[in-house]
Amino acid sequence: MSEKKPIMLPGSLVCYATFSYTASGVITVAHDNGVYIGSEINKLERVLLHRPGSELAKITIDNKDELLIDEIIWVERAASDHEAFAALLRENGVEVIYFQDCLADIMEDLNLREAITNDALSRETHDHNLKSVLKSLIMEMNARQAAQLLVGGLTKREMKRLADGVRSLTFQTADDGDFFFRPLPNLYFQRDPYFFVRNGVLLSSMKFLARQREPMYAKYIFQNHEIFRGVRILFGDHEGDGYPHSIEGGDFLVLDEQCVAIGVSERSSAGTVQIIGSRLASELGVKRILAVDIPKQRAFMHLDTVFTMVDKDAFTIYPDARNNMRIWDLEYGENGALNSITEYSDLSEALKRALFLDKIRFIETGGGDPVAASRDQWNDGTNTLAISPGIVVSYECNSVSNKALRDNGIIVHEISGSELGKGRGGPRCMSMPIKRQTRPPS
Protein backbone atom coordinates (compact mmCIF):
# COMPACT_ATOMS: atom_id res chain seq x y z
CA MET A 1 0.00 0.00 0.00
CA SER A 2 1.21 3.55 -0.78
CA GLU A 3 0.17 6.82 0.81
CA LYS A 4 1.18 10.41 0.05
CA LYS A 5 1.72 12.65 3.07
CA PRO A 6 2.86 16.26 3.48
CA ILE A 7 6.15 17.03 5.24
CA MET A 8 6.61 20.50 6.73
CA LEU A 9 9.80 22.28 5.74
CA PRO A 10 11.39 25.47 7.10
CA GLY A 11 9.52 28.63 6.25
CA SER A 12 6.12 26.86 6.40
CA LEU A 13 6.76 25.14 3.09
CA VAL A 14 5.39 21.70 2.35
CA CYS A 15 7.10 18.82 0.57
CA TYR A 16 5.20 15.65 -0.26
CA ALA A 17 6.51 12.12 0.12
CA THR A 18 5.06 8.77 -0.88
CA PHE A 19 5.23 6.21 1.95
CA SER A 20 5.07 2.54 0.89
CA TYR A 21 3.95 0.06 3.56
CA THR A 22 4.07 -3.63 4.22
CA ALA A 23 2.70 -5.52 7.21
CA SER A 24 5.92 -4.76 9.04
CA GLY A 25 5.66 -1.00 8.54
CA VAL A 26 7.16 1.67 6.32
CA ILE A 27 9.68 0.32 3.84
CA THR A 28 10.38 3.23 1.47
CA VAL A 29 9.94 6.99 1.43
CA ALA A 30 10.03 8.61 -2.04
CA HIS A 31 9.98 12.40 -2.30
CA ASP A 32 7.61 14.06 -4.77
CA ASN A 33 9.01 17.52 -5.40
CA GLY A 34 5.76 18.64 -6.97
CA VAL A 35 7.37 20.28 -9.98
CA TYR A 36 5.85 19.73 -13.41
CA ILE A 37 4.81 22.15 -16.16
CA GLY A 38 3.45 20.72 -19.38
CA SER A 39 1.01 23.47 -20.29
CA GLU A 40 0.20 27.17 -19.95
CA ILE A 41 -3.41 26.49 -19.01
CA ASN A 42 -3.83 23.25 -17.06
CA LYS A 43 -5.06 23.72 -13.50
CA LEU A 44 -2.44 25.58 -11.50
CA GLU A 45 -1.45 23.79 -8.29
CA ARG A 46 1.78 25.41 -7.06
CA VAL A 47 3.39 28.77 -7.81
CA LEU A 48 6.45 30.82 -6.84
CA LEU A 49 5.87 34.48 -5.94
CA HIS A 50 7.94 37.24 -4.37
CA ARG A 51 6.41 39.73 -1.94
CA PRO A 52 7.27 43.31 -2.96
CA GLY A 53 9.25 44.87 -0.13
CA SER A 54 11.97 47.29 0.85
CA GLU A 55 13.71 46.93 -2.51
CA LEU A 56 10.91 49.03 -4.03
CA ALA A 57 11.47 51.78 -1.45
CA LYS A 58 14.96 52.31 -2.87
CA ILE A 59 13.65 53.41 -6.27
CA THR A 60 14.16 57.13 -6.90
CA ILE A 61 13.66 59.44 -9.85
CA ASP A 62 17.44 59.27 -10.38
CA ASN A 63 17.91 55.49 -10.39
CA LYS A 64 14.57 54.18 -11.71
CA ASP A 65 15.74 53.84 -15.32
CA GLU A 66 18.88 51.95 -14.33
CA LEU A 67 16.69 49.65 -12.19
CA LEU A 68 14.22 49.14 -15.10
CA ILE A 69 11.25 50.65 -13.27
CA ASP A 70 9.19 53.33 -15.03
CA GLU A 71 7.61 55.09 -12.05
CA ILE A 72 7.95 55.55 -8.30
CA ILE A 73 5.91 52.79 -6.66
CA TRP A 74 3.80 53.17 -3.50
CA VAL A 75 5.36 50.28 -1.62
CA GLU A 76 2.63 49.62 0.95
CA ARG A 77 -0.13 49.55 -1.64
CA ALA A 78 1.92 47.33 -3.95
CA ALA A 79 2.49 44.91 -1.06
CA SER A 80 -1.18 44.79 -0.06
CA ASP A 81 -2.31 44.35 -3.69
CA HIS A 82 0.22 41.56 -4.11
CA GLU A 83 -1.10 39.82 -1.00
CA ALA A 84 -4.60 40.05 -2.46
CA PHE A 85 -3.24 38.39 -5.62
CA ALA A 86 -1.73 35.59 -3.54
CA ALA A 87 -4.99 35.20 -1.60
CA LEU A 88 -6.95 34.87 -4.86
CA LEU A 89 -4.62 32.10 -5.98
CA ARG A 90 -5.01 30.28 -2.67
CA GLU A 91 -8.79 30.59 -2.89
CA ASN A 92 -8.52 28.79 -6.23
CA GLY A 93 -6.57 25.89 -4.76
CA VAL A 94 -3.05 27.08 -5.57
CA GLU A 95 -0.20 26.56 -3.10
CA VAL A 96 1.86 29.75 -2.89
CA ILE A 97 5.59 29.54 -2.18
CA TYR A 98 7.73 32.64 -1.70
CA PHE A 99 11.11 33.01 -3.37
CA GLN A 100 12.74 34.98 -0.55
CA ASP A 101 11.60 32.41 2.02
CA CYS A 102 13.31 29.71 -0.04
CA LEU A 103 16.48 31.80 -0.19
CA ALA A 104 16.42 32.29 3.59
CA ASP A 105 15.86 28.56 4.13
CA ILE A 106 19.02 27.54 2.28
CA MET A 107 21.03 30.36 3.89
CA GLU A 108 20.59 28.63 7.25
CA ASP A 109 23.47 26.51 5.97
CA LEU A 110 26.51 28.75 6.60
CA ASN A 111 28.56 27.12 3.84
CA LEU A 112 25.81 27.90 1.34
CA ARG A 113 25.41 31.40 2.74
CA GLU A 114 29.12 32.03 2.22
CA ALA A 115 28.98 30.76 -1.36
CA ILE A 116 25.93 32.89 -2.20
CA THR A 117 27.47 35.96 -0.57
CA ASN A 118 30.75 35.51 -2.43
CA ASP A 119 28.86 35.14 -5.71
CA ALA A 120 26.80 38.27 -5.01
CA LEU A 121 29.87 40.28 -4.00
CA SER A 122 31.70 39.25 -7.17
CA ARG A 123 29.07 41.22 -9.12
CA GLU A 124 29.75 44.47 -7.25
CA THR A 125 32.74 46.76 -7.90
CA HIS A 126 34.14 46.89 -4.36
CA ASP A 127 37.69 46.77 -3.02
CA HIS A 128 38.88 43.91 -0.83
CA ASN A 129 38.34 45.64 2.51
CA LEU A 130 34.77 46.62 1.74
CA LYS A 131 33.94 43.14 0.47
CA SER A 132 35.39 41.63 3.65
CA VAL A 133 33.28 43.85 5.91
CA LEU A 134 30.11 43.22 3.89
CA LYS A 135 30.69 39.48 3.97
CA SER A 136 31.22 39.52 7.73
CA LEU A 137 27.98 41.46 8.25
CA ILE A 138 25.98 38.95 6.24
CA MET A 139 27.56 35.94 7.90
CA GLU A 140 26.73 37.34 11.37
CA MET A 141 23.04 37.98 10.55
CA ASN A 142 20.31 35.42 10.89
CA ALA A 143 19.23 33.78 7.64
CA ARG A 144 16.07 35.90 7.21
CA GLN A 145 18.01 39.15 7.65
CA ALA A 146 20.73 37.98 5.26
CA ALA A 147 18.21 37.08 2.56
CA GLN A 148 16.45 40.41 3.04
CA LEU A 149 19.73 42.31 2.54
CA LEU A 150 20.63 40.36 -0.60
CA VAL A 151 17.22 41.14 -2.11
CA GLY A 152 16.49 44.56 -0.62
CA GLY A 153 19.94 46.02 -1.22
CA LEU A 154 22.20 48.10 1.02
CA THR A 155 23.12 51.79 0.76
CA LYS A 156 26.11 53.49 2.37
CA ARG A 157 23.69 55.27 4.73
CA GLU A 158 22.31 51.92 5.90
CA MET A 159 25.75 50.37 6.18
CA LYS A 160 27.04 53.23 8.37
CA ARG A 161 24.52 52.14 10.99
CA LEU A 162 26.00 48.64 10.90
CA ALA A 163 29.73 49.28 10.39
CA ASP A 164 31.14 52.78 10.02
CA GLY A 165 34.74 53.85 9.42
CA VAL A 166 35.59 51.09 6.95
CA ARG A 167 39.14 51.36 5.61
CA SER A 168 37.99 51.39 2.03
CA LEU A 169 38.35 54.02 -0.67
CA THR A 170 35.13 52.74 -2.25
CA PHE A 171 33.34 53.31 1.07
CA GLN A 172 34.89 56.74 1.69
CA THR A 173 34.17 58.16 -1.77
CA ALA A 174 30.59 56.84 -1.98
CA ASP A 175 27.61 59.12 -1.37
CA ASP A 176 25.16 58.11 1.35
CA GLY A 177 22.60 56.94 -1.22
CA ASP A 178 25.02 54.83 -3.25
CA PHE A 179 24.43 51.07 -3.27
CA PHE A 180 26.91 48.57 -1.88
CA PHE A 181 24.39 45.88 -2.77
CA ARG A 182 21.99 46.89 -5.53
CA PRO A 183 18.33 46.19 -4.73
CA LEU A 184 16.26 43.84 -6.88
CA PRO A 185 13.00 45.78 -7.41
CA ASN A 186 12.01 43.61 -10.40
CA LEU A 187 12.09 40.39 -8.38
CA TYR A 188 8.33 40.42 -7.88
CA PHE A 189 8.18 39.61 -11.60
CA GLN A 190 9.01 35.97 -10.92
CA ARG A 191 8.34 34.92 -14.52
CA ASP A 192 11.61 36.32 -15.83
CA PRO A 193 14.66 34.95 -13.96
CA TYR A 194 13.91 31.27 -14.68
CA PHE A 195 11.27 29.11 -16.32
CA PHE A 196 10.01 25.55 -15.92
CA VAL A 197 9.07 22.96 -18.50
CA ARG A 198 8.09 19.45 -17.45
CA ASN A 199 10.36 18.60 -14.50
CA GLY A 200 13.21 20.82 -15.65
CA VAL A 201 14.13 24.44 -15.08
CA LEU A 202 16.09 26.87 -17.24
CA LEU A 203 17.91 29.77 -15.60
CA SER A 204 17.64 32.99 -17.52
CA SER A 205 20.59 34.89 -18.88
CA MET A 206 19.27 38.36 -18.12
CA LYS A 207 19.88 41.11 -20.64
CA PHE A 208 20.38 43.97 -18.17
CA LEU A 209 22.73 44.28 -15.18
CA ALA A 210 19.91 45.25 -12.82
CA ARG A 211 18.48 41.71 -12.95
CA GLN A 212 21.50 39.48 -13.31
CA ARG A 213 21.66 38.43 -9.64
CA GLU A 214 18.10 37.04 -9.73
CA PRO A 215 18.83 33.79 -11.63
CA MET A 216 22.01 33.34 -9.58
CA TYR A 217 19.98 33.18 -6.35
CA ALA A 218 17.49 30.90 -8.10
CA LYS A 219 20.27 28.49 -9.07
CA TYR A 220 21.26 28.02 -5.43
CA ILE A 221 17.62 27.48 -4.45
CA PHE A 222 16.95 24.88 -7.12
CA GLN A 223 20.17 23.04 -6.37
CA ASN A 224 19.77 22.99 -2.60
CA HIS A 225 16.20 23.49 -1.39
CA GLU A 226 14.33 20.34 -0.40
CA ILE A 227 11.20 21.32 -2.26
CA PHE A 228 13.10 21.30 -5.58
CA ARG A 229 14.86 17.99 -5.05
CA GLY A 230 15.23 16.19 -8.38
CA VAL A 231 14.64 19.28 -10.54
CA ARG A 232 17.01 19.30 -13.50
CA ILE A 233 18.73 22.55 -14.49
CA LEU A 234 18.75 22.48 -18.29
CA PHE A 235 20.20 25.90 -19.06
CA GLY A 236 22.15 28.43 -17.04
CA ASP A 237 24.75 26.31 -15.28
CA HIS A 238 26.52 24.94 -18.38
CA GLU A 239 29.71 26.52 -19.68
CA GLY A 240 28.86 29.17 -22.27
CA ASP A 241 25.24 29.61 -21.21
CA GLY A 242 25.74 33.22 -20.17
CA TYR A 243 26.72 36.34 -22.10
CA PRO A 244 26.17 36.96 -25.00
CA HIS A 245 23.34 34.40 -25.01
CA SER A 246 20.39 36.24 -23.47
CA ILE A 247 17.04 34.64 -22.59
CA GLU A 248 14.31 35.67 -20.12
CA GLY A 249 11.34 33.72 -18.84
CA GLY A 250 8.73 36.17 -20.10
CA ASP A 251 9.65 35.02 -23.60
CA PHE A 252 8.90 31.35 -22.84
CA LEU A 253 5.43 29.78 -23.17
CA VAL A 254 4.77 26.05 -22.68
CA LEU A 255 2.00 25.47 -25.23
CA ASP A 256 1.78 21.72 -24.58
CA GLU A 257 3.95 18.71 -23.70
CA GLN A 258 5.66 18.70 -27.11
CA CYS A 259 5.73 22.38 -28.09
CA VAL A 260 6.96 25.64 -26.59
CA ALA A 261 6.94 29.17 -27.96
CA ILE A 262 9.97 31.40 -27.40
CA GLY A 263 10.08 35.10 -28.17
CA VAL A 264 12.96 36.66 -30.06
CA SER A 265 12.72 40.01 -28.35
CA GLU A 266 14.52 42.96 -26.83
CA ARG A 267 15.77 40.55 -24.15
CA SER A 268 16.04 37.10 -25.75
CA SER A 269 18.29 36.35 -28.71
CA ALA A 270 17.68 34.04 -31.65
CA GLY A 271 20.89 32.10 -31.03
CA THR A 272 19.82 31.28 -27.47
CA VAL A 273 16.47 29.98 -28.73
CA GLN A 274 18.26 27.40 -30.84
CA ILE A 275 20.56 26.32 -27.99
CA ILE A 276 17.54 25.82 -25.74
CA GLY A 277 15.57 24.04 -28.46
CA SER A 278 18.29 21.46 -28.91
CA ARG A 279 18.61 20.93 -25.17
CA LEU A 280 14.86 20.55 -24.60
CA ALA A 281 14.66 18.01 -27.40
CA SER A 282 17.55 15.88 -26.19
CA GLU A 283 16.81 16.13 -22.45
CA LEU A 284 13.00 16.26 -22.28
CA GLY A 285 11.70 15.15 -25.67
CA VAL A 286 10.17 18.54 -26.54
CA LYS A 287 10.08 18.29 -30.33
CA ARG A 288 8.93 21.71 -31.53
CA ILE A 289 9.84 25.35 -30.88
CA LEU A 290 7.81 28.23 -32.27
CA ALA A 291 10.27 31.13 -32.45
CA VAL A 292 8.28 34.36 -32.53
CA ASP A 293 10.17 37.47 -33.52
CA ILE A 294 8.62 40.64 -32.05
CA PRO A 295 9.63 44.31 -32.18
CA LYS A 296 12.65 45.11 -30.00
CA GLN A 297 10.97 47.82 -27.89
CA ARG A 298 10.23 48.25 -24.19
CA ALA A 299 6.51 48.50 -24.92
CA PHE A 300 6.72 44.90 -26.18
CA MET A 301 9.57 43.71 -23.93
CA HIS A 302 8.69 39.97 -23.79
CA LEU A 303 6.46 37.67 -25.83
CA ASP A 304 4.04 37.34 -22.90
CA THR A 305 3.38 41.08 -22.90
CA VAL A 306 1.76 40.75 -26.33
CA PHE A 307 0.58 37.13 -26.44
CA THR A 308 -0.66 34.67 -23.78
CA MET A 309 -2.65 31.43 -23.81
CA VAL A 310 -6.05 31.47 -22.08
CA ASP A 311 -7.69 28.23 -23.28
CA LYS A 312 -6.75 25.22 -25.38
CA ASP A 313 -7.55 27.09 -28.60
CA ALA A 314 -7.63 30.71 -27.40
CA PHE A 315 -4.96 33.37 -26.99
CA THR A 316 -4.90 37.03 -26.02
CA ILE A 317 -2.92 39.09 -28.51
CA TYR A 318 -1.95 42.71 -29.02
CA PRO A 319 -2.98 43.50 -32.64
CA ASP A 320 -0.03 45.76 -33.34
CA ALA A 321 2.38 43.00 -32.35
CA ARG A 322 0.58 40.39 -34.44
CA ASN A 323 0.95 42.62 -37.48
CA ASN A 324 4.70 42.84 -36.85
CA MET A 325 5.55 39.23 -35.98
CA ARG A 326 7.68 36.74 -37.86
CA ILE A 327 7.32 33.07 -36.92
CA TRP A 328 9.56 30.04 -37.42
CA ASP A 329 8.67 26.45 -36.63
CA LEU A 330 11.77 24.52 -35.52
CA GLU A 331 11.40 20.73 -35.39
CA TYR A 332 13.97 18.70 -33.48
CA GLY A 333 14.92 15.04 -33.33
CA GLU A 334 15.41 13.11 -30.11
CA ASN A 335 19.16 13.67 -30.28
CA GLY A 336 18.66 17.45 -30.24
CA ALA A 337 19.46 17.91 -33.92
CA LEU A 338 17.41 20.51 -35.80
CA ASN A 339 15.53 18.55 -38.47
CA SER A 340 13.69 21.43 -40.14
CA ILE A 341 12.95 25.13 -39.88
CA THR A 342 9.87 26.60 -41.54
CA GLU A 343 8.88 30.26 -41.66
CA TYR A 344 5.23 31.29 -41.30
CA SER A 345 3.75 34.68 -42.06
CA ASP A 346 0.62 33.95 -40.03
CA LEU A 347 0.70 33.02 -36.33
CA SER A 348 -2.66 31.26 -36.55
CA GLU A 349 -1.40 28.81 -39.14
CA ALA A 350 1.74 28.09 -37.16
CA LEU A 351 -0.26 27.42 -33.98
CA LYS A 352 -2.80 25.18 -35.70
CA ARG A 353 -0.05 23.01 -37.15
CA ALA A 354 1.99 22.91 -33.93
CA LEU A 355 -0.96 22.15 -31.64
CA PHE A 356 -2.96 19.98 -34.06
CA LEU A 357 -6.00 22.27 -33.88
CA ASP A 358 -8.58 23.03 -36.55
CA LYS A 359 -8.95 26.64 -35.48
CA ILE A 360 -7.35 29.27 -33.27
CA ARG A 361 -9.23 32.04 -31.47
CA PHE A 362 -7.40 35.34 -31.00
CA ILE A 363 -8.90 37.71 -28.42
CA GLU A 364 -7.51 41.15 -29.15
CA THR A 365 -6.27 43.50 -26.46
CA GLY A 366 -8.66 46.43 -26.30
CA GLY A 367 -11.41 44.43 -27.98
CA GLY A 368 -10.30 45.59 -31.43
CA ASP A 369 -10.27 49.32 -30.60
CA PRO A 370 -6.75 50.60 -31.41
CA VAL A 371 -6.80 53.32 -28.73
CA ALA A 372 -8.07 50.95 -26.02
CA ALA A 373 -5.57 48.34 -27.22
CA SER A 374 -2.66 50.75 -26.84
CA ARG A 375 -3.78 51.82 -23.36
CA ASP A 376 -4.40 48.28 -22.13
CA GLN A 377 -1.18 47.01 -23.67
CA TRP A 378 0.82 49.52 -21.61
CA ASN A 379 -1.07 48.29 -18.53
CA ASP A 380 -0.41 44.61 -19.36
CA GLY A 381 -3.89 43.79 -20.60
CA THR A 382 -2.45 40.90 -22.61
CA ASN A 383 -0.36 39.54 -19.73
CA THR A 384 -2.95 37.19 -18.22
CA LEU A 385 -2.26 34.24 -15.92
CA ALA A 386 -4.31 31.12 -16.65
CA ILE A 387 -5.21 29.23 -13.46
CA SER A 388 -7.32 26.66 -15.37
CA PRO A 389 -8.42 26.30 -18.99
CA GLY A 390 -10.57 29.33 -19.75
CA ILE A 391 -10.03 30.94 -16.32
CA VAL A 392 -7.50 33.78 -16.00
CA VAL A 393 -6.28 36.55 -13.70
CA SER A 394 -5.99 40.09 -15.08
CA TYR A 395 -5.57 43.65 -13.82
CA GLU A 396 -8.92 45.34 -13.19
CA CYS A 397 -7.79 48.54 -14.95
CA ASN A 398 -7.89 46.71 -18.31
CA SER A 399 -11.67 46.85 -18.42
CA VAL A 400 -12.01 46.83 -22.22
CA SER A 401 -9.72 43.83 -22.68
CA ASN A 402 -11.33 41.98 -19.77
CA LYS A 403 -14.75 42.48 -21.36
CA ALA A 404 -13.42 41.09 -24.63
CA LEU A 405 -12.18 38.01 -22.76
CA ARG A 406 -15.57 37.51 -21.09
CA ASP A 407 -17.38 38.01 -24.38
CA ASN A 408 -15.34 35.08 -25.68
CA GLY A 409 -16.32 32.80 -22.80
CA ILE A 410 -13.23 33.33 -20.60
CA ILE A 411 -13.75 33.71 -16.83
CA VAL A 412 -11.71 36.68 -15.58
CA HIS A 413 -10.62 37.22 -11.97
CA GLU A 414 -9.57 40.85 -11.56
CA ILE A 415 -6.90 42.21 -9.20
CA SER A 416 -5.68 45.74 -8.56
CA GLY A 417 -2.67 46.71 -10.64
CA SER A 418 -2.44 50.45 -9.99
CA GLU A 419 0.94 50.12 -8.25
CA LEU A 420 2.13 46.64 -9.24
CA GLY A 421 1.80 47.50 -12.92
CA LYS A 422 4.20 50.43 -12.64
CA GLY A 423 7.05 47.94 -12.98
CA ARG A 424 5.61 46.96 -16.40
CA GLY A 425 4.30 43.49 -15.76
CA GLY A 426 0.96 41.80 -15.18
CA PRO A 427 -0.30 38.68 -13.34
CA ARG A 428 1.64 36.30 -15.60
CA CYS A 429 4.82 38.29 -15.10
CA MET A 430 4.35 38.21 -11.31
CA SER A 431 4.02 34.43 -11.09
CA MET A 432 6.11 31.38 -11.88
CA PRO A 433 4.01 28.21 -11.99
CA ILE A 434 6.01 25.20 -10.87
CA LYS A 435 3.21 22.62 -10.82
CA ARG A 436 0.17 22.24 -13.05
CA GLN A 437 -2.04 19.22 -13.41
CA THR A 438 -0.79 16.85 -16.04
CA ARG A 439 -2.99 16.32 -19.05
CA PRO A 440 -5.77 13.80 -18.32
CA PRO A 441 -5.72 10.58 -20.37
CA SER A 442 -7.41 10.94 -23.78
N, C-alpha and C positions, 0 to 999 in steps of 0.2 A: 504494500500500500504506500502511496506517496501523498504528501500534504505540503502545500505552500504556506509559509508563515512569514510575517514581517519581522525584521530585526532592526531595532533602533540603533542609529549611528549618531555620532556627535553632531551637534547643531540641529537636533530634532529631525534628521533625515531618516529615511526608511530604506533598507535594502531587503529584498525578498530572497528566501532560500527554500529549496525543495528538500524536504526531509523524507527519506525512504525508510520504511519500517519492516521488520520481521517480528516474529513472536518474541524474540529476545530483545527487541528494542530498536533504537535508531542505528542504522548501519552506514548511511551516507548522508552528507549534507552538500548539496550543489547550489551554488549562488546563481541567482538570476539577476543580472545587472539592470534589467528593465530598459534596455536601450535598443530601439529598432525603429527606423524610419523608412517606409517603403512607399510613401505617398504624401502629397501635400494636403489631402482632404480627409483621410480616414480618421476615425474618432481619436481625438487627442487625449492621451492618458497622463503624460508627464512632460514638464516643460522647465527649462532654465530661464530665470529672470534675474535682473539686478535692480535692487532698490535705488532710485536716485538719492544721492546724499550730498555730503559736504563738498564733493568734487564739483558740483554745479555752482556752489557758492563762490568758487574761485574764478568764475568767468567774469571778465570785465570788458568794457568797450575796447580796451587796448589789446587784449589777448584772444578775443572770441574767434577771430578769423583763423589764427594759428591753431586753435583748439577745435576748429571745424563746427562751431556753433554760430548760428545766424543772429540770435538775439539773447538778451539777458533773460534768464529763466527765474521765475519765482519758485524758489526751491521747495518751500513748504507745500504749495499747491501741487507742484509736480509730484512730490512724494505721496500726497494723499490721493491724487488721481491714479497714480501707479498702484497704490494699494487697492483701490476700487477695481482696477483691471485684474489684479491677482485674485481678488475675491470673486469676481465674475467667473474666472476660470475655475476656481474651486467649486463654485456652485454648479458648474457643468461637469463635475467629476474629474477635474484635472489636478494632479499632484504638482504643486509648485515647489521648486527647489531654487535656492538663491546662490548665485555665483560666488559672492563674497563670503558667504557662510562656508562654502566648499573650500575656498582659499584658506580661510582661517583654520578649518579642520586639519588640513595637511600641514599647516605651519605650526601645529602643536609639536611636530617632529622637528627638533632643533637642527638636525642635519639638512632636512629639506628647507627649513627657513633660511639657513645660511646659503644654500644653493640658489634659492629664489632671489634673495637679497643681492647676492653677487651678480646674478644675471641682470637684475634691474639696475644696479649701480653701473654696470658696464655700458648702459645706454644713456648715461648722463655724463656731461663733460666736467668732471670734478678732478681735483688733484688728490694725491694719495691721502693726505691728512684728513681732508673733508670726507672722503669715502670711508675712512676708518672710523671716524666719529659717527657718521650716519649708520654704518653697519652695527656698531656697538649699541646705539639707541634702539634699533629694531630688534636686536637679539635679546635685549633686556626687557622689552615689552611683553605683555601677554599676547597670545596668538590673535585675538580679536583686534587689539590695538594695532598690531603689526600689519594685519591685512587692511585695516582702515587707512593706515598711512600709505601703503603701496597703491591703493586705489584713489584715495582722496587727495594725495599730493602733500607737499611740505614746502612752505615758503621760508625765507630767511627769518621773517618776523616770528613765525611759529617756532622755528628751530632755536632762536635766541632764548625762548622760554624753557627749552630743554637742555641746551648746551651752548653757552655763550663763550666768546673769547677763543674760538677755534684758531689754531695756528695754520691758517689756510688763506692764500691770496684770493682764491675763488670766493671764500666766505667774506673776506674783508672788502672786496670790491663790489660785491652784490648789493643791490638795493633791497629794502625790506620786503618788497612784493615779489622779488625774483624767486623762481622755483628751484629747489634742490631735488625734489621729486616732482615731475609734472603730474598734475591730476589727470584722471581719465573720465572726462565728462560725457563721453560718448558710450560708456560701458553699458548704460541702460538699453542701448540698442544691441541686444545679445545675438541678433541674427548674423552680425558681420564678422566677428573674430574667429568663427569656426562654423562648421556645418556637418550634419550627420546624414548618412545614407546607409540603409540597412543597419548593420551592427558596427559600422566604421565611422570614423570622424576625420575630417580634413581641417587642418589648421590654416587659417588664412595667412596670406602674405600681404599685409596691409600696405596700401599705396602711400599713405601719409604718416609722417613721424609721430603725430599726435596719438595714433592708435596702435603703434607697433608693439607696445608692451602687452596689449590685451591677449593676443594668441599665445604669448610666452607664458603668462599665468595659466591660461587654459591648458597648455601642454602639461604643466606640472600636475594640475588637477586630474586630467584624464589618465595620466600615468600612475597616479598614487592614491587617488581617493577610492574608497571601498565601493562606492556606488557605481563607479565606472570600470570595475574589474572586468577584464576580458574585452574591453573596447579596443579596436585596432586603429591606430593612427596611420592613415593612408597617404597623407600629404602634410608637409610642414616640419617633419623631423628627419627627412632624408637630405643627404648632401646635395646642394644645388637647388633646393626648393624655395629659397628666399629670393632676394633681389637678383636680377630684375624681373622675376616672374611674379607678378601681382595677381591676387585673387581675393575676393571678399564674399562672405556668405550671402549677402543680399542679392548676389548675381546667380545664386544656385537654387533651382527648384526641382524637387523630386516628383516628377510627373506620375511615374508608377515604378514597379519593381525593376523594369528593364530600361527605363528611359529617364534621363534628367535633362533639364534645360539650363544652360549657363550663358549669362550675359557677357558680351564683349563690350566693355563700358569704359567710363572714365577711370574705373578702379580695378578692372580685371582684364588681363591681356589675352590675346588670341593664342599665343604660344602656351600659356599656362593651361588654357582649356584643353589643348591636345595632350599635354602631360597628364592631366587629371583623367581625361577620357581613357587613355591607355591603362592607367593604374586601376580605375574602376572596373574596366573590363577584365583585366587579369586577376584582380584580387576578389571582386564581388560578383562578377558575371553580368554587370550592367553593360548592355550591348549597344546602346544608342545615346548619343549626345546631340541635342539641338542647340547649336551655337547661334545666339541671337545678338546681332550687332546693333547697338543703339547709339544715339548721339552722345558724344563725350562732353556732357554739360552737367553742372551741379543740379539743375532742375530735373534731370533724369537720374543721375547718380548711379543707381543699381537697376537691374532688370525688374526687381520686385517693386520698384516705385512706379512702374508703368504697366505691370502685367502680373496678375496673381491668379491662382486657380481657386475657384469657389465651389465647384461641383465636378462630377466626373466628365462632363462635357461643356462646362461653363467657365469662363475666365473674365475677370475685369481687365480692361485695357484702356490706356490713354490714347485717344485717336491720333494725336499728333505724333506719338511715338510709333504707332502701327504704320503710319504713312512713311516713316523714315527708318524702318527696320530692314535688315538683310538677314537671311536665315540659311544656315547650312546644317544638313543632316549628316552626322558622322557615325558610321556603323563600324563596330569593332568585332574582332574575333576573340575567342577565349584566351588567346595568348597575349592579348593587348595590342595586336597589330591593327592598324587602320585599314579596313577592307574597302571602304568607299566613302566619298564625300560628295554630297549633292546639294546644289544651291536651290533655294526656293525664293520666289518673289512674294509669295503669299503665306502668312503665318498659319492661316486656317488649313491650307492644304498640307503643310508640314506636320501640324498637330494631328490631323485625321490619319495620316499615314503612320505616324509614330505611335499613336495610341489605339489604332485599329477602330476608329469611330467613323460613323457615317456622316455625322455633322458636328460642328463646333458652334457654341453660342458665345459671342462676344458681348459683354455688357459694358458699354462705354462710360468712362468717367464723365460726370456732368450730364449724363442722360442724352448725349448727342448735341448739347448746346456748347459751342466752342468757348464762350465766356465762362460758363459754369465749370466746364472741363478744366480750363486753365486755373481757376481759383481752387477747385477741389484737388487738382494735381499737386499744387504747391502745399496743400494741407494733407497730403497723403491719402486722398480718396481712393486710390487704386491699391494701396498697401493694406489689404485685408488679411486677417488671420482666420483660416478655416479651422473650426473646432470639431466639425463633423461634415460629411457631405451636405452641401447646401445650407450650412449654418456658419456665419462668420462674425467676427468682431471688427468694428470700424469706429472711427472718430465721429462723434455726434455733429460736429461742425460741417461735415460733408453731406448735408441734407439732400442735395439734388442727386448725388451719386448713390446714396443709401436708398432713396426712393426708386431709382432705376434698378437696383439690386432686388428690392422687394417686388417690383413690378414683374421681375423675371423669376419669381418663386423662391428667392433666397431669403432666409431668415437672418436678420441683422440685429446683433446686440451692439448697442452704442455705448461708448465711453467718452469721457471728457478728454479733449486733446489740446486745450487752450495753451497749456504750458509744455506738456510733453512734446507736442508737435514742433516746438521752436527749435528743436535739435535736428529737424528734417527727417522724421521717421514716424511710421504708424504702428498699429498693433502687430503686424508681422515683423517689422524691424525690431520691436521691443521683446520678442520672444524667440527662444530656440527650442522647438520641440525635440525631445530625445526619445519619446516613445509614443507611437500611434498603434492602434489596432492593426494587426496584419489583415490582409485581404481575406474575407471569408471564402470557403471552398466554392467553386462554381458548380 
